[in-house]
């Protein structure tokens, strides 16, 4: 039983996000916070499911996401820990 899959509801958009959708999501979260991810798409005016909004925010849009290459210090930490822990 349980909950039905989130994006199987009629009319919800699937596939790539547009820059306009990204901006709507960012603006809404900046103004109101994310609160309930299930309610957010309707409140923000997005035709997406809550899970899709949560994943988009968490993996791509959060302002504190670090992009680019590892710093020299990060690289050394990774190599050091790998030498201790191996491929676990």
N, CA, C and O atoms as a CHARMM CRD file, in Angstrom:
* protein
*
  352
    1    1 UNK  N      0.84600  -1.17800   0.00000 PROA 1      0.00000
    2    1 UNK  CA     0.00000   0.00000   0.00000 PROA 1      0.00000
    3    1 UNK  C      0.88800   1.23700   0.00000 PROA 1      0.00000
    4    1 UNK  O      1.71900   1.39500  -0.89400 PROA 1      0.00000
    5    2 UNK  N      0.72900   2.11500   0.98200 PROA 2      0.00000
    6    2 UNK  CA     1.57700   3.29200   1.06400 PROA 2      0.00000
    7    2 UNK  C      1.17300   4.37900   0.09000 PROA 2      0.00000
    8    2 UNK  O      0.08100   4.36900  -0.47800 PROA 2      0.00000
    9    3 UNK  N      2.05400   5.27900  -0.07800 PROA 3      0.00000
   10    3 UNK  CA     1.83700   6.44600  -0.91300 PROA 3      0.00000
   11    3 UNK  C      2.10100   6.10900  -2.38100 PROA 3      0.00000
   12    3 UNK  O      2.99500   5.31900  -2.68600 PROA 3      0.00000
   13    4 UNK  N      1.33000   6.70100  -3.28500 PROA 4      0.00000
   14    4 UNK  CA     1.57200   6.47000  -4.70700 PROA 4      0.00000
   15    4 UNK  C      2.81500   7.24600  -5.15000 PROA 4      0.00000
   16    4 UNK  O      3.17600   8.24200  -4.52200 PROA 4      0.00000
   17    5 UNK  N      3.46500   6.80500  -6.21300 PROA 5      0.00000
   18    5 UNK  CA     4.65000   7.52800  -6.69300 PROA 5      0.00000
   19    5 UNK  C      4.32600   8.99400  -6.94800 PROA 5      0.00000
   20    5 UNK  O      3.25200   9.32500  -7.45000 PROA 5      0.00000
   21    6 UNK  N      5.26300   9.86600  -6.59900 PROA 6      0.00000
   22    6 UNK  CA     4.96700  11.29700  -6.55900 PROA 6      0.00000
   23    6 UNK  C      4.66100  11.90200  -7.92100 PROA 6      0.00000
   24    6 UNK  O      3.76500  12.74000  -8.01900 PROA 6      0.00000
   25    7 UNK  N      5.35400  11.52000  -8.95300 PROA 7      0.00000
   26    7 UNK  CA     5.19000  12.19100 -10.24400 PROA 7      0.00000
   27    7 UNK  C      4.20300  11.48600 -11.16100 PROA 7      0.00000
   28    7 UNK  O      4.10900  11.82300 -12.34100 PROA 7      0.00000
   29    8 UNK  N      3.46400  10.51000 -10.63800 PROA 8      0.00000
   30    8 UNK  CA     2.46800   9.83200 -11.45800 PROA 8      0.00000
   31    8 UNK  C      1.13500  10.57800 -11.47700 PROA 8      0.00000
   32    8 UNK  O      0.20900  10.18600 -12.18800 PROA 8      0.00000
   33    9 UNK  N      1.04000  11.65300 -10.69700 PROA 9      0.00000
   34    9 UNK  CA    -0.19500  12.42600 -10.70000 PROA 9      0.00000
   35    9 UNK  C     -0.37300  13.07500 -12.06800 PROA 9      0.00000
   36    9 UNK  O      0.60300  13.45700 -12.71400 PROA 9      0.00000
   37   10 UNK  N     -1.61100  13.19600 -12.49800 PROA 10     0.00000
   38   10 UNK  CA    -1.88700  13.77800 -13.80800 PROA 10     0.00000
   39   10 UNK  C     -1.43200  15.22300 -13.88100 PROA 10     0.00000
   40   10 UNK  O     -1.65700  16.01000 -12.96100 PROA 10     0.00000
   41   11 UNK  N     -0.79600  15.55700 -14.97700 PROA 11     0.00000
   42   11 UNK  CA    -0.44700  16.94300 -15.24100 PROA 11     0.00000
   43   11 UNK  C      0.86000  17.41700 -14.65200 PROA 11     0.00000
   44   11 UNK  O      1.25800  18.54900 -14.92900 PROA 11     0.00000
   45   12 UNK  N      1.55500  16.61700 -13.85200 PROA 12     0.00000
   46   12 UNK  CA     2.83000  17.06900 -13.30600 PROA 12     0.00000
   47   12 UNK  C      3.91200  16.91000 -14.35900 PROA 12     0.00000
   48   12 UNK  O      4.00200  15.89100 -15.04300 PROA 12     0.00000
   49   13 UNK  N      4.72600  17.94400 -14.46600 PROA 13     0.00000
   50   13 UNK  CA     5.78300  17.96100 -15.46900 PROA 13     0.00000
   51   13 UNK  C      6.93600  17.06300 -15.04400 PROA 13     0.00000
   52   13 UNK  O      7.30800  17.02700 -13.87100 PROA 13     0.00000
   53   14 UNK  N      7.49400  16.34100 -16.00400 PROA 14     0.00000
   54   14 UNK  CA     8.68400  15.53000 -15.79400 PROA 14     0.00000
   55   14 UNK  C      9.75500  16.04900 -16.74200 PROA 14     0.00000
   56   14 UNK  O      9.46700  16.83500 -17.64400 PROA 14     0.00000
   57   15 UNK  N     10.96800  15.61600 -16.53700 PROA 15     0.00000
   58   15 UNK  CA    12.03700  15.98700 -17.45700 PROA 15     0.00000
   59   15 UNK  C     12.83900  17.17600 -16.97200 PROA 15     0.00000
   60   15 UNK  O     12.73800  17.57700 -15.81200 PROA 15     0.00000
   61   16 UNK  N     13.64100  17.73900 -17.87200 PROA 16     0.00000
   62   16 UNK  CA    14.56400  18.81400 -17.48700 PROA 16     0.00000
   63   16 UNK  C     13.84700  20.04600 -16.93400 PROA 16     0.00000
   64   16 UNK  O     12.73900  20.38700 -17.34800 PROA 16     0.00000
   65   17 UNK  N     14.51100  20.69100 -15.99400 PROA 17     0.00000
   66   17 UNK  CA    13.99800  21.93500 -15.43100 PROA 17     0.00000
   67   17 UNK  C     14.39200  23.09600 -16.33800 PROA 17     0.00000
   68   17 UNK  O     15.48300  23.10100 -16.90900 PROA 17     0.00000
   69   18 UNK  N     13.51100  24.06700 -16.46700 PROA 18     0.00000
   70   18 UNK  CA    13.82800  25.27300 -17.23100 PROA 18     0.00000
   71   18 UNK  C     14.45200  26.29900 -16.28700 PROA 18     0.00000
   72   18 UNK  O     14.25300  26.22700 -15.07500 PROA 18     0.00000
   73   19 UNK  N     15.20300  27.24900 -16.83600 PROA 19     0.00000
   74   19 UNK  CA    15.73800  28.32400 -15.98700 PROA 19     0.00000
   75   19 UNK  C     14.63300  29.09300 -15.25800 PROA 19     0.00000
   76   19 UNK  O     14.83600  29.55400 -14.13500 PROA 19     0.00000
   77   20 UNK  N     13.47200  29.23200 -15.89000 PROA 20     0.00000
   78   20 UNK  CA    12.35500  29.93900 -15.25600 PROA 20     0.00000
   79   20 UNK  C     11.85900  29.17000 -14.02900 PROA 20     0.00000
   80   20 UNK  O     11.57900  29.77000 -12.99100 PROA 20     0.00000
   81   21 UNK  N     11.75200  27.85300 -14.14500 PROA 21     0.00000
   82   21 UNK  CA    11.33700  27.03600 -13.00100 PROA 21     0.00000
   83   21 UNK  C     12.36600  27.11400 -11.87700 PROA 21     0.00000
   84   21 UNK  O     12.00900  27.22300 -10.70400 PROA 21     0.00000
   85   22 UNK  N     13.64300  27.05900 -12.24300 PROA 22     0.00000
   86   22 UNK  CA    14.70400  27.19200 -11.23600 PROA 22     0.00000
   87   22 UNK  C     14.55000  28.50100 -10.47700 PROA 22     0.00000
   88   22 UNK  O     14.64200  28.52800  -9.25000 PROA 22     0.00000
   89   23 UNK  N     14.31600  29.58800 -11.21000 PROA 23     0.00000
   90   23 UNK  CA    14.21100  30.90100 -10.57600 PROA 23     0.00000
   91   23 UNK  C     12.99100  30.98400  -9.66700 PROA 23     0.00000
   92   23 UNK  O     13.06300  31.56300  -8.58400 PROA 23     0.00000
   93   24 UNK  N     11.87500  30.41100 -10.09900 PROA 24     0.00000
   94   24 UNK  CA    10.66500  30.39500  -9.26300 PROA 24     0.00000
   95   24 UNK  C     10.94800  29.66000  -7.95700 PROA 24     0.00000
   96   24 UNK  O     10.56900  30.12700  -6.88300 PROA 24     0.00000
   97   25 UNK  N     11.61500  28.51100  -8.05000 PROA 25     0.00000
   98   25 UNK  CA    11.92400  27.71800  -6.85300 PROA 25     0.00000
   99   25 UNK  C     12.86800  28.47700  -5.92400 PROA 25     0.00000
  100   25 UNK  O     12.63600  28.53600  -4.71600 PROA 25     0.00000
  101   26 UNK  N     13.92800  29.05600  -6.47800 PROA 26     0.00000
  102   26 UNK  CA    14.89100  29.81300  -5.66700 PROA 26     0.00000
  103   26 UNK  C     14.20500  30.99800  -4.99800 PROA 26     0.00000
  104   26 UNK  O     14.38800  31.22300  -3.80200 PROA 26     0.00000
  105   27 UNK  N     13.42000  31.75400  -5.75600 PROA 27     0.00000
  106   27 UNK  CA    12.73400  32.92800  -5.19900 PROA 27     0.00000
  107   27 UNK  C     11.78500  32.52600  -4.07100 PROA 27     0.00000
  108   27 UNK  O     11.73600  33.18300  -3.03100 PROA 27     0.00000
  109   28 UNK  N     11.03100  31.44500  -4.28000 PROA 28     0.00000
  110   28 UNK  CA    10.08400  31.01000  -3.25800 PROA 28     0.00000
  111   28 UNK  C     10.81500  30.59100  -1.98300 PROA 28     0.00000
  112   28 UNK  O     10.42100  30.98700  -0.88600 PROA 28     0.00000
  113   29 UNK  N     11.87000  29.79800  -2.11800 PROA 29     0.00000
  114   29 UNK  CA    12.59400  29.32100  -0.93400 PROA 29     0.00000
  115   29 UNK  C     13.30100  30.47500  -0.23400 PROA 29     0.00000
  116   29 UNK  O     13.36100  30.49800   0.99600 PROA 29     0.00000
  117   30 UNK  N     13.83900  31.43600  -0.99000 PROA 30     0.00000
  118   30 UNK  CA    14.46200  32.61200  -0.37500 PROA 30     0.00000
  119   30 UNK  C     13.45400  33.39800   0.45600 PROA 30     0.00000
  120   30 UNK  O     13.78600  33.90800   1.52700 PROA 30     0.00000
  121   31 UNK  N     12.23800  33.49300  -0.03500 PROA 31     0.00000
  122   31 UNK  CA    11.21900  34.30300   0.63700 PROA 31     0.00000
  123   31 UNK  C     10.52700  33.55700   1.78100 PROA 31     0.00000
  124   31 UNK  O     10.27200  34.13700   2.83600 PROA 31     0.00000
  125   32 UNK  N     10.22200  32.26200   1.57200 PROA 32     0.00000
  126   32 UNK  CA     9.39100  31.52500   2.52800 PROA 32     0.00000
  127   32 UNK  C     10.09200  30.35400   3.21300 PROA 32     0.00000
  128   32 UNK  O      9.54800  29.79800   4.16700 PROA 32     0.00000
  129   33 UNK  N     11.27300  29.96800   2.75900 PROA 33     0.00000
  130   33 UNK  CA    11.89000  28.74000   3.25600 PROA 33     0.00000
  131   33 UNK  C     11.23100  27.54700   2.58300 PROA 33     0.00000
  132   33 UNK  O     10.26300  27.72000   1.84200 PROA 33     0.00000
  133   34 UNK  N     11.73500  26.33100   2.82700 PROA 34     0.00000
  134   34 UNK  CA    11.13600  25.20200   2.12200 PROA 34     0.00000
  135   34 UNK  C     10.01100  24.54500   2.89800 PROA 34     0.00000
  136   34 UNK  O      9.08800  24.02500   2.27100 PROA 34     0.00000
  137   35 UNK  N     10.02900  24.53600   4.21100 PROA 35     0.00000
  138   35 UNK  CA     8.91900  23.96200   4.97300 PROA 35     0.00000
  139   35 UNK  C      8.55400  22.57300   4.50400 PROA 35     0.00000
  140   35 UNK  O      9.37900  21.66200   4.57800 PROA 35     0.00000
  141   36 UNK  N      7.34600  22.39000   4.02600 PROA 36     0.00000
  142   36 UNK  CA     6.85900  21.09800   3.54500 PROA 36     0.00000
  143   36 UNK  C      7.12500  20.97500   2.04700 PROA 36     0.00000
  144   36 UNK  O      6.57400  21.73000   1.24600 PROA 36     0.00000
  145   37 UNK  N      7.97300  20.02100   1.67600 PROA 37     0.00000
  146   37 UNK  CA     8.28300  19.83700   0.25500 PROA 37     0.00000
  147   37 UNK  C      7.05900  19.37400  -0.52200 PROA 37     0.00000
  148   37 UNK  O      6.94100  19.66300  -1.71300 PROA 37     0.00000
  149   38 UNK  N      6.14600  18.65900   0.13000 PROA 38     0.00000
  150   38 UNK  CA     4.94800  18.18700  -0.58600 PROA 38     0.00000
  151   38 UNK  C      4.01900  19.34000  -0.94400 PROA 38     0.00000
  152   38 UNK  O      3.34200  19.29700  -1.97100 PROA 38     0.00000
  153   39 UNK  N      3.98400  20.37200  -0.10000 PROA 39     0.00000
  154   39 UNK  CA     3.09600  21.50600  -0.35900 PROA 39     0.00000
  155   39 UNK  C      3.76500  22.58400  -1.20600 PROA 39     0.00000
  156   39 UNK  O      3.07800  23.37800  -1.84700 PROA 39     0.00000
  157   40 UNK  N      5.07800  22.62000  -1.21700 PROA 40     0.00000
  158   40 UNK  CA     5.82100  23.70500  -1.86600 PROA 40     0.00000
  159   40 UNK  C      5.48200  23.92400  -3.33900 PROA 40     0.00000
  160   40 UNK  O      5.26800  25.07400  -3.72500 PROA 40     0.00000
  161   41 UNK  N      5.42000  22.89400  -4.18500 PROA 41     0.00000
  162   41 UNK  CA     5.18900  23.16500  -5.60600 PROA 41     0.00000
  163   41 UNK  C      3.89100  23.92600  -5.87300 PROA 41     0.00000
  164   41 UNK  O      3.85300  24.84200  -6.69500 PROA 41     0.00000
  165   42 UNK  N      2.84200  23.54000  -5.17700 PROA 42     0.00000
  166   42 UNK  CA     1.55800  24.21800  -5.37900 PROA 42     0.00000
  167   42 UNK  C      1.63400  25.66200  -4.88800 PROA 42     0.00000
  168   42 UNK  O      1.14900  26.57400  -5.55700 PROA 42     0.00000
  169   43 UNK  N      2.24400  25.87100  -3.71600 PROA 43     0.00000
  170   43 UNK  CA     2.36100  27.21800  -3.15800 PROA 43     0.00000
  171   43 UNK  C      3.24500  28.11400  -4.01800 PROA 43     0.00000
  172   43 UNK  O      2.99700  29.31500  -4.12600 PROA 43     0.00000
  173   44 UNK  N      4.27700  27.53300  -4.63000 PROA 44     0.00000
  174   44 UNK  CA     5.20900  28.31000  -5.44900 PROA 44     0.00000
  175   44 UNK  C      4.69700  28.49800  -6.87200 PROA 44     0.00000
  176   44 UNK  O      5.22300  29.32500  -7.61600 PROA 44     0.00000
  177   45 UNK  N      3.67900  27.74000  -7.25400 PROA 45     0.00000
  178   45 UNK  CA     3.15800  27.83800  -8.61400 PROA 45     0.00000
  179   45 UNK  C      3.92600  26.98500  -9.61200 PROA 45     0.00000
  180   45 UNK  O      3.95000  27.28700 -10.80500 PROA 45     0.00000
  181   46 UNK  N      4.55100  25.92200  -9.12600 PROA 46     0.00000
  182   46 UNK  CA     5.29100  25.02000 -10.00900 PROA 46     0.00000
  183   46 UNK  C      4.44800  23.79400 -10.32500 PROA 46     0.00000
  184   46 UNK  O      3.69300  23.31800  -9.47800 PROA 46     0.00000
  185   47 UNK  N      4.57400  23.29600 -11.51900 PROA 47     0.00000
  186   47 UNK  CA     3.83800  22.10600 -11.93200 PROA 47     0.00000
  187   47 UNK  C      4.74300  20.87800 -11.79900 PROA 47     0.00000
  188   47 UNK  O      4.88400  20.09300 -12.73700 PROA 47     0.00000
  189   48 UNK  N      5.35100  20.72600 -10.62200 PROA 48     0.00000
  190   48 UNK  CA     6.27000  19.62700 -10.31000 PROA 48     0.00000
  191   48 UNK  C      5.82800  18.97600  -9.01200 PROA 48     0.00000
  192   48 UNK  O      5.02700  19.54200  -8.26900 PROA 48     0.00000
  193   49 UNK  N      6.35000  17.78600  -8.73700 PROA 49     0.00000
  194   49 UNK  CA     6.05300  17.14700  -7.45400 PROA 49     0.00000
  195   49 UNK  C      7.04700  17.65300  -6.40300 PROA 49     0.00000
  196   49 UNK  O      8.09600  18.20400  -6.73800 PROA 49     0.00000
  197   50 UNK  N      6.70500  17.46100  -5.15200 PROA 50     0.00000
  198   50 UNK  CA     7.55500  17.92700  -4.06200 PROA 50     0.00000
  199   50 UNK  C      8.92700  17.28200  -4.06700 PROA 50     0.00000
  200   50 UNK  O      9.92700  17.93700  -3.77400 PROA 50     0.00000
  201   51 UNK  N      8.97800  15.99200  -4.39900 PROA 51     0.00000
  202   51 UNK  CA    10.26200  15.29100  -4.42500 PROA 51     0.00000
  203   51 UNK  C     11.17800  15.89700  -5.48000 PROA 51     0.00000
  204   51 UNK  O     12.37300  16.07200  -5.24000 PROA 51     0.00000
  205   52 UNK  N     10.63300  16.21300  -6.62700 PROA 52     0.00000
  206   52 UNK  CA    11.42200  16.81500  -7.69800 PROA 52     0.00000
  207   52 UNK  C     11.97000  18.17500  -7.26300 PROA 52     0.00000
  208   52 UNK  O     13.12500  18.49600  -7.54200 PROA 52     0.00000
  209   53 UNK  N     11.15000  18.96800  -6.58400 PROA 53     0.00000
  210   53 UNK  CA    11.59400  20.27900  -6.08000 PROA 53     0.00000
  211   53 UNK  C     12.69400  20.11100  -5.03600 PROA 53     0.00000
  212   53 UNK  O     13.69500  20.82700  -5.06100 PROA 53     0.00000
  213   54 UNK  N     12.50400  19.16600  -4.12400 PROA 54     0.00000
  214   54 UNK  CA    13.50100  18.92600  -3.07500 PROA 54     0.00000
  215   54 UNK  C     14.83700  18.50100  -3.67300 PROA 54     0.00000
  216   54 UNK  O     15.88300  19.01700  -3.28100 PROA 54     0.00000
  217   55 UNK  N     14.81100  17.57600  -4.61000 PROA 55     0.00000
  218   55 UNK  CA    16.05200  17.10700  -5.22100 PROA 55     0.00000
  219   55 UNK  C     16.73200  18.20200  -6.03700 PROA 55     0.00000
  220   55 UNK  O     17.95800  18.31400  -6.02700 PROA 55     0.00000
  221   56 UNK  N     15.94400  19.00600  -6.74000 PROA 56     0.00000
  222   56 UNK  CA    16.52300  20.10100  -7.53100 PROA 56     0.00000
  223   56 UNK  C     17.22000  21.09400  -6.61200 PROA 56     0.00000
  224   56 UNK  O     18.33300  21.53400  -6.89900 PROA 56     0.00000
  225   57 UNK  N     16.56800  21.44900  -5.50600 PROA 57     0.00000
  226   57 UNK  CA    17.15400  22.38500  -4.55000 PROA 57     0.00000
  227   57 UNK  C     18.40900  21.79200  -3.90700 PROA 57     0.00000
  228   57 UNK  O     19.45500  22.43900  -3.85900 PROA 57     0.00000
  229   58 UNK  N     18.29600  20.57700  -3.42000 PROA 58     0.00000
  230   58 UNK  CA    19.39000  19.94400  -2.68400 PROA 58     0.00000
  231   58 UNK  C     20.62300  19.71700  -3.55400 PROA 58     0.00000
  232   58 UNK  O     21.74700  19.92000  -3.09600 PROA 58     0.00000
  233   59 UNK  N     20.42500  19.30300  -4.79200 PROA 59     0.00000
  234   59 UNK  CA    21.54900  18.89800  -5.63200 PROA 59     0.00000
  235   59 UNK  C     22.07400  19.96300  -6.58700 PROA 59     0.00000
  236   59 UNK  O     23.19600  19.83700  -7.07700 PROA 59     0.00000
  237   60 UNK  N     21.28800  21.01900  -6.87000 PROA 60     0.00000
  238   60 UNK  CA    21.71600  21.98100  -7.88400 PROA 60     0.00000
  239   60 UNK  C     21.60400  23.44200  -7.48400 PROA 60     0.00000
  240   60 UNK  O     22.45100  24.24500  -7.87600 PROA 60     0.00000
  241   61 UNK  N     20.59300  23.81000  -6.72200 PROA 61     0.00000
  242   61 UNK  CA    20.28800  25.23200  -6.55000 PROA 61     0.00000
  243   61 UNK  C     20.71800  25.84100  -5.22300 PROA 61     0.00000
  244   61 UNK  O     20.80600  27.06500  -5.11600 PROA 61     0.00000
  245   62 UNK  N     20.98800  25.02100  -4.20600 PROA 62     0.00000
  246   62 UNK  CA    21.38200  25.57800  -2.90800 PROA 62     0.00000
  247   62 UNK  C     22.58600  26.49100  -3.07900 PROA 62     0.00000
  248   62 UNK  O     23.52400  26.14300  -3.79700 PROA 62     0.00000
  249   63 UNK  N     22.57800  27.65700  -2.43100 PROA 63     0.00000
  250   63 UNK  CA    23.70300  28.58600  -2.58500 PROA 63     0.00000
  251   63 UNK  C     24.99300  28.09500  -1.95000 PROA 63     0.00000
  252   63 UNK  O     26.06400  28.58300  -2.31200 PROA 63     0.00000
  253   64 UNK  N     24.93700  27.15000  -1.01900 PROA 64     0.00000
  254   64 UNK  CA    26.15600  26.70000  -0.34300 PROA 64     0.00000
  255   64 UNK  C     26.80100  25.48300  -1.01000 PROA 64     0.00000
  256   64 UNK  O     27.71400  24.88400  -0.44200 PROA 64     0.00000
  257   65 UNK  N     26.34200  25.11400  -2.19700 PROA 65     0.00000
  258   65 UNK  CA    26.96900  24.00700  -2.92000 PROA 65     0.00000
  259   65 UNK  C     28.29500  24.48800  -3.49400 PROA 65     0.00000
  260   65 UNK  O     28.36700  25.52500  -4.15400 PROA 65     0.00000
  261   66 UNK  N     29.34000  23.71400  -3.23000 PROA 66     0.00000
  262   66 UNK  CA    30.66400  24.05900  -3.74700 PROA 66     0.00000
  263   66 UNK  C     30.82500  23.41400  -5.11700 PROA 66     0.00000
  264   66 UNK  O     30.64300  22.20600  -5.26700 PROA 66     0.00000
  265   67 UNK  N     31.15900  24.21100  -6.10000 PROA 67     0.00000
  266   67 UNK  CA    31.34700  23.69900  -7.45400 PROA 67     0.00000
  267   67 UNK  C     32.81400  23.82500  -7.84700 PROA 67     0.00000
  268   67 UNK  O     33.55600  24.62500  -7.27700 PROA 67     0.00000
  269   68 UNK  N     33.20900  23.04400  -8.80300 PROA 68     0.00000
  270   68 UNK  CA    34.57300  23.15100  -9.29500 PROA 68     0.00000
  271   68 UNK  C     35.46700  22.05800  -8.75200 PROA 68     0.00000
  272   68 UNK  O     34.99700  21.06000  -8.20500 PROA 68     0.00000
  273   69 UNK  N     36.75300  22.26200  -8.91000 PROA 69     0.00000
  274   69 UNK  CA    37.74000  21.25800  -8.53200 PROA 69     0.00000
  275   69 UNK  C     37.97600  21.25800  -7.02900 PROA 69     0.00000
  276   69 UNK  O     37.66900  22.22400  -6.33100 PROA 69     0.00000
  277   70 UNK  N     38.53800  20.13300  -6.54500 PROA 70     0.00000
  278   70 UNK  CA    38.93800  20.04000  -5.15100 PROA 70     0.00000
  279   70 UNK  C     40.13500  20.95300  -4.91500 PROA 70     0.00000
  280   70 UNK  O     40.98400  21.10900  -5.79200 PROA 70     0.00000
  281   71 UNK  N     40.20000  21.55600  -3.72700 PROA 71     0.00000
  282   71 UNK  CA    41.38700  22.33200  -3.36100 PROA 71     0.00000
  283   71 UNK  C     42.52700  21.35500  -3.07900 PROA 71     0.00000
  284   71 UNK  O     42.30000  20.15500  -2.92700 PROA 71     0.00000
  285   72 UNK  N     43.74400  21.87200  -3.01100 PROA 72     0.00000
  286   72 UNK  CA    44.90300  21.02600  -2.71900 PROA 72     0.00000
  287   72 UNK  C     44.73700  20.34900  -1.35700 PROA 72     0.00000
  288   72 UNK  O     45.07100  19.17500  -1.19800 PROA 72     0.00000
  289   73 UNK  N     44.22300  21.09100  -0.38500 PROA 73     0.00000
  290   73 UNK  CA    44.00800  20.53200   0.95800 PROA 73     0.00000
  291   73 UNK  C     42.97000  19.40400   0.92700 PROA 73     0.00000
  292   73 UNK  O     43.16300  18.36200   1.55400 PROA 73     0.00000
  293   74 UNK  N     41.87900  19.61500   0.20100 PROA 74     0.00000
  294   74 UNK  CA    40.84900  18.58000   0.08600 PROA 74     0.00000
  295   74 UNK  C     41.41100  17.33000  -0.60100 PROA 74     0.00000
  296   74 UNK  O     41.13500  16.20400  -0.18600 PROA 74     0.00000
  297   75 UNK  N     42.18800  17.54400  -1.63900 PROA 75     0.00000
  298   75 UNK  CA    42.79300  16.42300  -2.35900 PROA 75     0.00000
  299   75 UNK  C     43.70200  15.60700  -1.43900 PROA 75     0.00000
  300   75 UNK  O     43.67200  14.37700  -1.46600 PROA 75     0.00000
  301   76 UNK  N     44.51000  16.29100  -0.62600 PROA 76     0.00000
  302   76 UNK  CA    45.40400  15.59800   0.30300 PROA 76     0.00000
  303   76 UNK  C     44.61500  14.82600   1.36000 PROA 76     0.00000
  304   76 UNK  O     44.99300  13.71400   1.73100 PROA 76     0.00000
  305   77 UNK  N     43.53000  15.41100   1.84000 PROA 77     0.00000
  306   77 UNK  CA    42.67600  14.73000   2.82100 PROA 77     0.00000
  307   77 UNK  C     42.08500  13.45700   2.22800 PROA 77     0.00000
  308   77 UNK  O     42.06600  12.41300   2.88000 PROA 77     0.00000
  309   78 UNK  N     41.60600  13.54600   1.00000 PROA 78     0.00000
  310   78 UNK  CA    41.02500  12.38100   0.32800 PROA 78     0.00000
  311   78 UNK  C     42.07300  11.28000   0.17400 PROA 78     0.00000
  312   78 UNK  O     41.81100  10.11900   0.48800 PROA 78     0.00000
  313   79 UNK  N     43.25300  11.64800  -0.30800 PROA 79     0.00000
  314   79 UNK  CA    44.31400  10.65500  -0.50800 PROA 79     0.00000
  315   79 UNK  C     44.74600  10.02300   0.81500 PROA 79     0.00000
  316   79 UNK  O     44.98000   8.81700   0.89000 PROA 79     0.00000
  317   80 UNK  N     44.84700  10.84500   1.84900 PROA 80     0.00000
  318   80 UNK  CA    45.24000  10.33800   3.16700 PROA 80     0.00000
  319   80 UNK  C     44.20700   9.34700   3.70200 PROA 80     0.00000
  320   80 UNK  O     44.56000   8.26000   4.15800 PROA 80     0.00000
  321   81 UNK  N     42.94000   9.72600   3.64400 PROA 81     0.00000
  322   81 UNK  CA    41.88600   8.84000   4.14600 PROA 81     0.00000
  323   81 UNK  C     41.78200   7.56800   3.31000 PROA 81     0.00000
  324   81 UNK  O     41.50200   6.49300   3.84000 PROA 81     0.00000
  325   82 UNK  N     42.00700   7.69100   2.01100 PROA 82     0.00000
  326   82 UNK  CA    41.97000   6.50300   1.16200 PROA 82     0.00000
  327   82 UNK  C     43.10400   5.54900   1.51100 PROA 82     0.00000
  328   82 UNK  O     42.92500   4.33200   1.48700 PROA 82     0.00000
  329   83 UNK  N     44.26700   6.09900   1.83400 PROA 83     0.00000
  330   83 UNK  CA    45.38900   5.22600   2.19900 PROA 83     0.00000
  331   83 UNK  C     45.10500   4.48100   3.50800 PROA 83     0.00000
  332   83 UNK  O     45.59000   3.36800   3.71300 PROA 83     0.00000
  333   84 UNK  N     44.32100   5.09900   4.38600 PROA 84     0.00000
  334   84 UNK  CA    43.96600   4.46600   5.66200 PROA 84     0.00000
  335   84 UNK  C     42.80300   3.48800   5.48500 PROA 84     0.00000
  336   84 UNK  O     42.85900   2.35600   5.96700 PROA 84     0.00000
  337   85 UNK  N     41.75600   3.92900   4.79500 PROA 85     0.00000
  338   85 UNK  CA    40.51100   3.16100   4.72200 PROA 85     0.00000
  339   85 UNK  C     40.41100   2.26500   3.49300 PROA 85     0.00000
  340   85 UNK  O     39.70100   1.25900   3.51900 PROA 85     0.00000
  341   86 UNK  N     41.10200   2.61200   2.43100 PROA 86     0.00000
  342   86 UNK  CA    41.01400   1.83100   1.19700 PROA 86     0.00000
  343   86 UNK  C     39.69600   2.05100   0.47800 PROA 86     0.00000
  344   86 UNK  O     39.01500   3.05300   0.69700 PROA 86     0.00000
  345   87 UNK  N     39.34100   1.10800  -0.38100 PROA 87     0.00000
  346   87 UNK  CA    38.10800   1.20300  -1.18000 PROA 87     0.00000
  347   87 UNK  C     36.94900   0.52700  -0.45600 PROA 87     0.00000
  348   87 UNK  O     36.55800  -0.58600  -0.80900 PROA 87     0.00000
  349   88 UNK  N     36.41000   1.18200   0.53600 PROA 88     0.00000
  350   88 UNK  CA    35.29900   0.58400   1.28200 PROA 88     0.00000
  351   88 UNK  C     33.99000   0.96600   0.66100 PROA 88     0.00000
  352   88 UNK  O     32.93400   0.56000   1.14600 PROA 88     0.00000
